[in-house]
């Protein structure tokens, strides 16, 4: 009968040890990191709704198609919430040929075009990815212009690059 109290004491100690939270808070930090990753993934998700895009940026013409994403540029390692000025929007826009020519003519009024090389992203339209593969270095060549006609708060800086031999443009806007 003397062994029963020893078993009882051993069970109590085991229960106390398993019920105590860890000292480093790893579980709560892990949960916070997972939540931040999910938020980041949502913020960087691709969109292709032309009507929604027209509410996000100013467009001189209605595009044939568009795919874009908005990214938070802030470092989130310090667990701070990125400021509205830490945003970047990248879009690939296809205009009708006549509209594309007018977009370029208007942009030239701000500043002459400059040669630009753009690294393709896996979410770019397949036509542009194929074109980048023929170049040998998986980049796209184009002419870059100021994107002033596309600014809509919070975006107030950026460039517009017409991809060589196409009516596609890569728009990069920054909130500053």
Secondary structure, DSSP 8 states (H G I E B T S, - for coil): -HHHHHHHHHHHHHHHHHHS--SS-HHHHHHHHHHHHHHHHHHT--B--HHHHHHHS--SS--SEEEEEEEE-S--TT-----GGGEEEEEEEE--HHHHHHHHHHHHTTS--EEEEEE--TTS-HHHHHHHHHTSSSEEEEEEEE-GGG--TTEEEEEEEEETTSSEEEEEEEE-
